[in-house]
Amino acid sequence: MVAHGTHGRRPTLEEVAARAGVGRGTVSRVINGSPRVSDRTRAAVEEAVAELGYVPNTAARALAANRSDSIAVVVPEAESRFFSEPYFSGMVGGVGLALAETNLQLLLTFARGEREQDRLAAYLAAHRVDGVLLVSVHSDDPLADRLIQMDIPTVISGPRSADEPLPSVDTDNYAGARSAVQHLVSRGRRSVAIIAGPLDVYGAERRFVGYQDELAASGLSYDEKLVTYGDFTEEGGRRCMTELLERSPGLDAVFSCSDLMASGARQVLREAGRRIPDDVSLVGFDDSVIARHMEPGLTSVRQPTRDMGRAMTELLLDEIALAAEGKRSSVRRGTQRHLVLPTELVVRASS
């Protein structure tokens, strides 16, 4: 027999919380589909909901909290880069997996220039989404700070610096780069070049520092002639590899900070008559489908992009729930809001 609130009225969220022995915010998280609740707690809340016959008033809740039941993935990059890089499809796939457990809808939008960002800001100010997943941000991009000023729950895919105020999910770019260089040195390579990413991206900067530190740890000197800076594109990899061969024709290894750039580098090496890995070993970063289908197969640092997307979404759902409770600002200085997922070197024939 289902119990109801006193005098036949609808039971309240507070009554569900009291019956389950948890706080009101915990009940809100369960009802909103946040994965950041233990199975035991979720079961207790669901049992209390069933016993009391509690029915969430979705329309009223959305109106009262300016809820739209949707989140946005915002990419401040050109659409062409988004659709050409496997990194982004993995991220969005992980977001979709996390949202499958909720009633939230997903909006994908690009906001590269000032005009697009102004249009996005106006859209967000109208409470069209409950939160934002911000993917691929350069250190000088003002969009993240605008979102902070607007006080919209936001999670970023990798901090802009070591002092990032927004919650973030990243992979261990530094350790991944060190493992790549260590692997090349262990294969007897002594002239290890790097095709770095743009250093105004924090993850790319950490890969570059990892490269430098592992060279030093291996007893190899840092040589500016072995360093080039790409843009994570295949054409960028071609340009950088051409520069490296002109400057240092005797190089015997290349660490490319993305698989796409490694693909471009491979083309130039082959055109120059350099055999991979006999003459030059090649290692990429991402372990994307490109690495698996290259000939020879590309050794690459695997970063779990799907897991990143899922973790970002779970963190954002928690931010949204905290915002509904008015607690988000008090948690902003917490230490558990920057997740770093491990990387893994996948060795194939290119090294």
QUIGI-V476211 format. One record per backbone hydrogen bond with DSSP energy under -0.5 kcal/mol. NH is the residue of the N-H (numbers start at 1). CO is the residue of the C=O. If there is no record, write none. Layout:
BEGIN
NH/CO  NH/CO
END
This chain:
BEGIN
3/51  5/9  8/5  9/6  16/12  17/13  18/14  19/15  20/16  21/17  22/17  27/23  28/24  29/25  30/26  31/27  32/28  33/30  34/29  37/35  42/38  43/39  44/40  45/41  46/42  47/43  48/44  49/45  50/46  51/47  52/48  53/49  54/49  58/56  61/57  62/58  63/59  64/60  65/61  66/63  67/62  71/105  72/131  73/107  74/72  74/133  75/73  75/109  76/74  76/135  77/75  81/78  82/78  83/79  84/80  85/81  86/84  88/85  89/85  90/86  91/87  92/88  93/89  94/90  95/91  96/92  97/93  98/94  99/95  100/96  101/98  102/99  105/69  107/71  109/73  109/107  111/75  117/113  118/114  119/115  120/116  121/117  122/118  123/119  124/120  125/121  126/122  126/123  127/124  128/123  130/70  131/70  132/153  133/72  134/132  134/155  135/74  135/133  139/200  141/138  146/142  147/143  148/144  149/145  150/146  151/147  151/148  152/147  155/132  156/167  157/134  158/156  164/161  167/154  168/337  169/156  170/339  172/341  173/171  176/172  177/173  178/174  179/175  180/176  181/177  182/178  183/179  184/180  185/181  186/182  187/183  187/184  188/185  189/184  193/191  193/253  194/226  195/255  196/194  196/228  201/198  202/200  205/201  206/202  207/203  208/204  209/205  210/206  211/207  212/208  213/209  214/210  215/211  216/212  217/213  218/214  219/216  220/215  226/223  227/224  228/194  230/196  230/228  237/233  238/234  239/235  240/236  241/237  242/238  243/239  244/240  245/241  246/242  247/243  248/244  251/248  252/191  253/191  254/281  255/193  256/254  256/283  257/195  259/285  262/258  263/259  264/260  265/261  266/262  267/263  268/264  269/265  270/266  271/267  272/268  273/270  274/269  275/273  277/275  279/275  280/275  281/252  282/350  283/254  284/299  286/301  291/288  292/288  293/289  294/290  298/291  299/282  299/297  300/346  301/284  302/300  302/344  303/286  304/342  305/303  308/304  309/305  310/306  311/307  312/308  313/309  314/310  315/311  316/312  317/313  318/314  319/315  320/316  321/317  322/318  323/319  324/320  325/321  326/322  326/323  327/322  328/322  330/327  331/327  331/328  332/328  334/331  339/168  341/170  344/302  346/300  346/344  347/345  350/297  351/348
END
